[in-house]
């Protein structure tokens, strides 16, 4: 049904049958996203626009008073203190997320009127606003007390003597903490039962917005007090524990709404572990149990939710989401896909190769594997099926290619920014180191789909089925913002400044076709002529605000897990296990690290997967003596490929939804197509030149031999080698030769090359029967 609809839309767009991508840049509307109209839409659009624009201004040190010359005392000055900025960042995402995403999916035939039962639930939910307001008024009172200097000071900082029996303690518990908990958990639970029309606000969500604001006000109020010194200790103020508990609950609920249950369940397991670790044996055990107050006082700090994951989401990630939104407003996504069709569509199995190129290009402006699948797969998967690929193979190719978008420089999805934050390695070095691994990944997928097309004797797409390359070449200026980004980074500009320049360039570049058409009326098609005026720029900021919700929620949720790991020290104990394994075999230790990274990443978005794996696995690899960049790239790669690893493969499941294939079959097929990605990280360990660590000769030799090794591996796995099907023993030889080439040493390269030449000679001269099967003992 979905396929025929896409085909019909394509015919409606162009009766000649030419494939032209349109709508790739349009954000899909999730089944639980509210679709407002009228005043409600204007309100939400304004909030999203202000939220994204605030980040752009704050990151560049610009405030409203700087822009207007008018002092507005109710607005915070820029730059904000780091902790406060991250608190506002999360609170804004929570508020916008609860207003936009409902607790459950909307039915297609949902009634426009509420039933009497639903009205009662809404009224009860609205009643939860009363304790939320009580907590908010109390929090504002605390702000007044702190600002008035009524509280005693210690070492120049206001103390927060929140011990049992004090007046402040009683106020925090009875007038702030308990009302906040009632409002938060009451609204979350009632939200599961409240059913409102898709274009209407829900009372429970409004209460959650209020609770998010109360948590932010309280945490910002106490940051400049001595209470911050007690974070993570048994002496943390009781109000911090209440605020952190409510904040964590809201983060988990929003993550469930926007990213599904997988990450929430994994986070829940870590939370249960925190309070039961003293009962567990072996490396999981801790000496003393943790109290609720100590843990939640720790988790909402820079050691947890406000730590590295939120540091990155509040700076680099949201900046590049704004950049991506500006590119989308310029219809760059459509251009990328059309450009891929024009350049690769003629090759055998053309749509599959288009999927590879388009997904790699879209990966630069799309931060999630599953999102990349939806953006490009809705066009490429039906076309792959049409030229002869099986349903599961079509989905698997798109899933594997879209996953590779996360490792494609220069942006590399959000994980690279977290790597820069965690390791302290400049982002530029990380992007450069990723070049050869990204080439190897996409080269392996290209070989896999090419050999599959050769086996099935597929053709490429006809000239009249493709966009005209000559016309697309006239729009190469659309690559200018990305080129400016790369150049600015390598000129030494900060990531924030480079991203800002690239974003401004996207708006400026959108006016180039307008100028060209005025000078040369027939130079460009009418569809290419557009310029980003004030309305389009505001729309881009609105889109960025909405796009950022999922990744911010995921990063904050991952921060809870990071907080558990940092408090319990479980990561250090895993490192000890790796050291013990390394005493037996370093390869065994790396294999164990791979399994843990994939296991932790299953069902989780790339950002969260890498953040958690980097806390658990990477420190152990560094203790083995592996360079920090190599260790983190090792973990990052396996966190990325967890999206195509059975049994939980988010990208494969998204592709299966489009192709109509069985999700498990699709995930197995995508695992096979992306098999080289599971070997590339081991190359880092044996040959650091693949990460640009070495002389130019070493780097070039490593790139050439590794690419040839990937070619041999793909030939062995797919069963196609230089124009024919090899016998089973030749396929085994090809895989062995590939492993020798991939190892990276001079001797191993010569052995691998010799094996490849021998196999080619046998296939061409001896010509063994390709249909022969592997002999089984006892067979006739």
N, C-alpha and C positions, 0 to 999 in steps of 0.2 A: 504494500500500500504506500509506504513512504517512498519507495523507489519510483513507482509510477507517477507519484505526485511531483517528484523532482524532475523526472523526464518531461512531464507535461509542462512544468514551468519553464524548462529549457526551450521547448518547442515554441511556447508562447513568446519567449524573448526573441528568438531568432528562428523563423520558419525554415531557414536553409539548413539547420542542423548544426551550425557552428556552436561549439562549446565556449561560452563566455561566462566567467565567474562573476556573480553579482551577489551582494549581501553577505560576503564572507566576513566583513567587518561588523555586521550587526550582532549585538549580544543576544544569545538565546534567552528567552524568558523562562525561568525555572517554573516548575509546576506549583511551587509554593510561594512564588513572588507575587506581591500585590500589584495590581495595575490601576493606579489612581487616575482620576480625571478632574478637570475643573480646578477649584481652589486647592484641593488636597494634592493634586499633581504639582501645582505651582509651589506649594509649601515644601514638598519632598525634594523637588528639583533644586529649590533654593538652598535647602540644607545640604544636599550633596555637593552643590557647586561651592558653597562657602567652606565646607569641610576640606575639599581638595585644594581650593585656592589658598586656604589658611596654611596648609602644609607647604605649598610652593613658596609663599611669602616668608614663612617662618624659617624654612631651610636656607633661604637666601638673606636672612637677617633684615627683612622688611616688615614694618608694622603699619597699621592703619594710620597712625599719627605721622609716620614718615611720608606716606603717600599723600595725605590730605593737609598736613600741617595742623590738624585739630587734635587736641588731647581728649581722649575718651576714657575716663577713669574706670569704666566698667569693663573695658577690654584689656586683656593682658598685654604687656609689652613684649616685644620680640627682640632678641631671642629669649625664649623661655628657659628656665632652668631645666636641665636634662630630664630629671625625674618627673617634673610637672608636665613637660611636653609629652612624655610617653603616657602619662595618666590621661591627659586630654585626648591623645591619639586613640587610646583604647575606648574611652568613654564615648567619643564621637562615633566610632565604628559600632559600638553596642547600640547606641540610640538609633542610628540610621538603619542598622541591620534589623532591629526589632520592628521598626515601622515598615520595612520593605518585605521581610520574609516571615510568612506565617508559620506556626508550629507544624502544620500538616499541609499536604498537597490539596489543591482545590479540585473538586470534581468538575468535569466539563459541564454537567447539567446542574451545578450548584444553584439552589434557590436564591432569589434576590432578597427575600424577606427572612427575618429571623423567626425561629419557632419560639414558643413561650419558654421552653426549657433553656434555649440559648440565651434568651433575654435575662433569665434569672442568673445564669452563669456570668454574663456580662456585668450585671449589677453587683454580684459578689466580688468580681474582679475589680470593679471600680471602687468598692469599699476598701480594697487593699491600698488605695492611694492615701487613705487617712494615716496609717502608720508610716508610710513613706514620707509624707509631709512632716510628720512629727520628727522623724529621723533627720530630715533635711533642715528643719528649723534648728534642731539641736546642733547639727554640724556647723551651721552658719554662726550659732552662738559661740562655738569653740573658736571659730575664726576671729570673732570679735574679742574674745578673751585673750587670744594670742597677740593680736594687733594692739590691744590696749596696754599690754605689758603687765596684766594682772597676775600672770603666772611667774614663779621664781625662775631665775636663770642659773645655768651651770656652764662655765667655760664659754660664756658669750651666747649660749643657745638656751632657748626656753625649755625648761624641764616639763615633763608630762607625768606627774606623780600619780599614775593610774594604778594604785594598789588597793586591795579590798579595804573597805572602811572609809575611804576618802570620798569627798563630795564629787570629784571628777569621775572616779570609778563608777559610782552609782549612776551618774548622768550618762556615762558611756554605755552601761549595761541596759538600764531601764528606759532611757529616753532616746538612745541612738541604736544600740545593737539589736535588742529584741524587736523593736518596731521594724527595723530594716530587714531582719530575717523573715518576719511575718509577711512583709510586703513582697520581698523577692521570691521566696519559695511559694507563697500563695499565688502570685501572678504566673510563675512558671507552670505550676500544676494546673491552675484553672485555664491557662492558655491551651493546654492539650485538649480541653473539652469545649472551649469557646469557638463557635463557628460564626464567622462574620462574612458578609459578601466580599468578593475579591477587591472591590474598589472602596472599601470602608476600613477605617481604623478599628482595631480591637482594643477593648478596655484593658485587658491584661498586658498588651504590648505597651500601652501608654504608661502603665504603672512601672514596667521594667525600664522604660526610658527615664522615668523619674528616679528610680533606684540607681541607675548607672550614674546619673548626675550627682546624687547624694554621696555615693562612694568616691567619686572624683573630688568633690568638695572637701570631704573629710581627709582624704589622703594628701591632698595638696596642702591643707591647713597644717598638718602635723609634720610635713617634711622638714621645715626649718627649725623644728624643735629637737631636743635631745633624744626624742623617741626613736629617731632613725638609727641611733647608735645601738639600740637594743633589738633591732630587727634580727631574727634568727636565733635569739636567745630566749631563755625562759621568762625574761622580764619585759617582753614586748607588751605594749599597752593593749588592754582587752578590746578597745575600739578598733585597733588595727586588725585584730583577728576577725572581728565581726565584719568589717568592711571587706577584708580579703576573702572571707567565705562567701559573702554575697557576690563580690566581683567574679570569683572563680566559677560560681554556679551560673552566672549570666554568660560568662565566656563559654562554658560547656554547652549551655542551651543554644546559644547562637551558632556555635560550631556544628551542633546536631542539625540545625536548620539549613545551614549553607554548605556543609561538607559531608553530611551523613553520619552514621553511628560509629564507623570504624575507629576514627581518632578518639571519639568520646569514650568508647569501650576501653581502648588501650590506656587512655588517661585514667579512667576509673580503676583499672588494674594497678596502676602505679600508686594511686591514692590509697587503695586498700593495702598495698604492700607497705606504705609508710607506717600505718598504724598496726600492722601485724608482723613487721620485720623482726621484732625481738622474739617472736615465737618460732621463726623459721630456722632451719639448719644450714650449715655450710656457708658459702660465700654470700648468701642472701641475708644472713643474720646481722642484726645490730645489737649493741650491748644493752642500751636502755631504751624504753619506749618513748615515743614523742607525744607530747600533749597537743591537743587541738590548737591551743593558743599559740604555742611555739611554731608549729608547722605553718599555719596560715599567716602568721606574722612574717614568716620567712618567704613564703611562696610569692607574695605580692611585693617583691623587692627586686633589686637588680641582680639577684641570684636566681630569679625565677621568671615570673611573668614580665617584669620590667627589665629583664636582662637582654642577652644578645639577640634573641629572636625579635623582640619588640623594638630594640634599637635599630635593627635593620628594616623592619616593616615601616617604622615611623620616618625613615630617611630614604634609603636607596630604593626600597620596593615601591613605596607610594610615589616617589618621584618618577620612576620608570613606568608605573601604571599611568600617570598623567601623560608621559611621553607617548605611551602606547595609545592612549585615548585620542591624543592629537593626530597620531598617524591614522587611526581608524576614521577619525573625522575627515581626513584627507583621502579616504578610500584606498589606502596603501595595501591593505589586505587583499582586496579584489585584484589590484595590480600584480602583487606577488604571485597569486595563483594563476592569473592569465599569463604572466611572464614564464612561469614554470611550464604551462601547457605549450606555449609557443616554442620553447627551447627543447623540451624533452618529450613532447607528445608524439613525435614521429618515430621514436625508437620502439622496438618490439615490446609489447606489454606497456605501451606508452603511459596510460593513466597511473600505473603503479610507480613509474619513475617520476611522474608529475607529483604524486603524493609525497615522494621523498624530498624533492626540491621545495615544494610548496610548504611542507611541514617544517623544514629547516628554516625557511625564511620567516614563516609565521611564528616559529619558536622564538625569534628575536623580539617579538612584540606580544607574546602570549605566555603567561607564566605558569600554566598548568598543562600537563600531558593530556588529561581528559578534555580540557577546553580546546586544546589544539586539534584533537580528534573531531570534535563537534564542528569547529570552524571550517576545516578543510575536508573532512571525511564525508560530509553530506553531499559533496560534489564528486569527489574522487572514488569513493567506494562503489556507488552504482555504476560508474564508468568502468571500473576494474571488472566488475561482474559481467558487464556487457561484452568485454573483449575476451572473456573466457576464464578468468580467475574464479576459483570456488568462493563461496560466501565467507567461509572462515578465513581463507587466505587473504581475501580483499580486506577484511577487517583487521587481520593481523598485520598486514603491511602498513596500513594507516596508523595502527597503534604503535608499532615499532618506530616508524618515522616520526610520529608526533612526540614520542618519548625522547627521541634524540634532540628535539628542539630545546630541551632543558640543558643540553651540554654544548649548544652552538654559540660560540662567541659572536659578538661582544657582550651581549646581555646575559645569556645563559640562564634565564629564569631567576628566581629569587635566591636559590641555594648558593650561588656564587657570592652574593653580597653577604650572606651569613658567614660563609667561609672567610671572607676578608675580615669580618668583624671578630670572629672567634680566634683566628690565627694571627691577626695583625699584619698579614701579608698584603701588600698593595693590590687593589683590584686589577690593576693593569697587568701585574705579573701572573695573576690567576687566569686572566683572559688569554694571555699569550700562551701559557702552558696548556690551555685547553684546545689549541688549534689542531695539533696532530691527532689527539684522541678523537676529536669530533670528526675529522676526515676519515679516520679508520672506522668509526661507527657507521657513518653514512655510506662509505664505500662498501662495507660488508653488506648492508641492506640492499644497495644497488646490485651487487653481484648476486645476491640471493634471488631477487626478483627477476633479474635478467636471465639467470639460469632456469628459473621456473618458466619464464616466457619461452625460452628456447626449447625446453622439454615439451611444452604444450603447443609449439609451433604457432605462436601468436604473432599478429601483425601490429604495426604501430597505427596511430590514428591518421586519417587522410588529411591532406592539406586543407581541404574545404571544411574540415571539422574543427580546425584550430584557429585561435586568434592570430591576427597578422603580426608577425614579429617586427616588421618594418614600422608599423604604427606604434607598437609598444616601445620600440627603441626611442621614439620621440618623447617618451615620458620617463626616461631614465632619471630625470631630475628628482623623482620621488624617492630615490635612494640617498639624496643629499643629506637629509637629517641624520641618517645612520652613519654616513661618511663623516659628517661633522662630529658626531659623538666619538667615533673611533679616533679621529685626528686630535680632538681635544684631550682625550685620555692620554694619548701618547705624547702630547706636548707638555704633560705634567699638570694639567688642570685637575682639580678634585672631581670625584665622581658626581657630586651634587652640582658643581658648576658646569661640568660637561653635559650632564643630563638636562640642565636648564637651557643651555645654549641649543641643544638638539631640539628641545620642545619648542623654543621660539622659532628655530629654523623650520620646523614642520608647518607652523602657521604662515611664515613668510613664503615658503616654497609653494604653498597652495595657491598663491597669487601669480606664479610664473605662467601658467597656461592662459590666464586672463590677459596678461601682457603680450604673450606670443600670438594669441588670436587677434588681438588688436593690430599687431604689426604684420602678421601673416595670416589672413583670414582662413586659409585652407590647411593650416599646419597641423591642427589637432581635431579629433572628433568632438562633437558637441558635448558628449558625456564626460570628457576629460576636463572641461572648462568649469572651474569652481574656485572660489576663494573663501578663506575663513574670515568672515566678518565677526563683529562682536557677538552676535547670536550664536554662531558656530563655535566660537571660543568658549562661551559660557556652557554650551552643550557638551563640549569636550571635558570641561571640568566636572560637569554633572555626571557624565559617563564614568570618569575616573573615580569619583566618590563612590559610585555604586560598585564598580569593578573591584575596588579595594577592600570591600567588606569581607569577602571570603578569605583572602590571604591574611588580613589582619587578625581575624578570628582564629585561623589556623595557627598563626605564629604565637598568639597569646596562649592558645591551648597547649602548644608544644612547650611554651615557657613553664607551664605547670609541671610537665614531665621533667624538664631541666631542673626545676626547683627541687623535685623529689630526688633526683640523682645527686645534686650538689649537697643536699642536707644529709642523705643517708650514706653517701660515699660508695654507692653500689658500682659506679663507674670505675673507681679505683680497684675494686675487687675483681671486676672483669679484666682489668689490665693485668692484674696478678695472674689470672688464669692464662692469658695470652703469653705472658712471660714463661710460665711453666710449659706450655705447649711448644714455645719456641726452643726450649731446651731439648725437645725431642726432634722437632722439625719446624723450620720457619715457614715452609709451605703449608704445613698443617695448621699453624697459627693463623696464617693469612686466610686459609679456607674457613676456619672457625669464625674469623672476623667477617668474612663475606656472608656467611649464613646468618650471623647476628644482625648485620646491617640490613639484609633483605627481609628478615623476619620482623624487625622493628619498623621497616618501611611499608610492609604490606597493608594496603587499604588506606594509607595516609598520603596526602599531597606531598610533593617533592620537598617543599620547604620544611614541613614538620618532620618528615622522614630523615632528612639530613641533620636537622638540629638535634634530634634525639640520638641518632647514631654517632654524631660527632662527640656527644657527651659521654657515650658509653664505650665506643670502640676506638675512636681516634687516639685518645691518650695512651692506650695500651700499645698501639702500633708505634707511636713516637718513642715509647720506652724500649721498644725492640731495636731502636737505632735507625728506624726509617725516617727520612727527612719529613718535616712537618707538612710541606706542600704535598708530597707523595702520599703520606698517610691520609690526609683529608681528601685528596682526590680519589683515593681508593674507596673511602667510605661514601663520598658523594656519588660516585658512579653507581654503586650498588643500591644506594637510596633511590637514584633515578630509575634504574631498571627494575626496581620492585613493582613499578607500574605495569610491567608486562610479564611478571613472574607468577605462575600459578601457585596456589589456588586463588589468591586475591590479587587481581590485576585490574586497577581502575581504568587505565587507558584501553585495555582489551575489552572490558565490559562495555565501555562507551561505544567502541567500534562495533561490537556485536549488536548493540541496540540499533545501529544504522544499517548494518548488513543483513540482519535477520538471522544470523547464525547462532549456534549454541555458544554461550559465553565461555564455557570451559574449553571447548574445542578451539575457540578463537585465541584464548590466552595461551594454550599449548603451542598453537601455530606461531603466535607472536614471539614466544620464548625461543622457538627454533629459528625464526628469522633474525632475531636479535642476539643469537648465540655468541657472536664475536664480542659483544659488549660485556659478556661475562669473563672474557679472557683478557681484554684490553687492560683492565686495572692491574692484573698480574704482571703485565709488561712494564708498568711503572717501577715495580720493585726490582726487576731484573735489568731494566735499561732505562735509566733516568733521562736519557737523551730524548725520549718520546715526549717528555714534559719540558723540552727546550733547555735542558740542563746539560750543557756540554758545548764543544766546539761546533762550528757550522758543519764541518764534515761529518761529525758524529750524529748530529741532528738529522741531516739529509739522508745519511745512510740508514739510520733507524727508521725514518719515515718510509723510505723506499722498500726496505726489507719487510717491515711490518705490514705495509699495504699488500705486498706480494703474498705474505703469509695469510692475510685475511682473504685474499683471492683464492688461495689453495684450500683454506678452511671452508669457504662457501661452496667451492666445487665439490669437496668431499661430502659435506652435509647434504647438498642438493642432488648430488649424483649427476653432474654434468661438467665435463672438462674438455675444453677446446673442441667444440663441435660434435661431441658424442657422449653417450652414456658409458661411464667406466664400470668395470666389473667390481664386485664387492671388495676384493682384496686391494684393488687400485684406490678405491675410496678410502680405505683404511690407511693406505700409504699416503694419500693426499693430506689426510688429517695429521698424520705423523710429520710429514714435511712442513705443514703449516706451523705446527708447534715448534719445530726447530727454527723456522724463520722468525717466529714471534719472540723466541728467547732472547735474541739480540746480540749474541756473541759472534765473533768472526768465524770460528770453527763451526758453530751451530748453523750459521747462515750458509756456509759452504755445504754442509751435510744436507740441509733442507733443499738447497738449490739442486744438488746432485740427485736427490730423491725425485724432485719434480721433473728433471730432465729424463730420468730413467722411466718414470711413469708415462711421460709423453711418448717416449720411444716405444714402450710396450703397447700402448693404446694404438699408435699409428702403424706399427710394423706387425706385432703379434696379433693384435685385434682379438682379445679374449671376449667370450660371449658376455655381453652386459646383462643378460637375463639370468645368469647363473646365480644361485642363491648360496648363502653361507652353509657349508656342510654341517649336518647335525649327526652326532654320534648315534649309530644304530640304524640310520636311514639306509635304504637300498642304494 
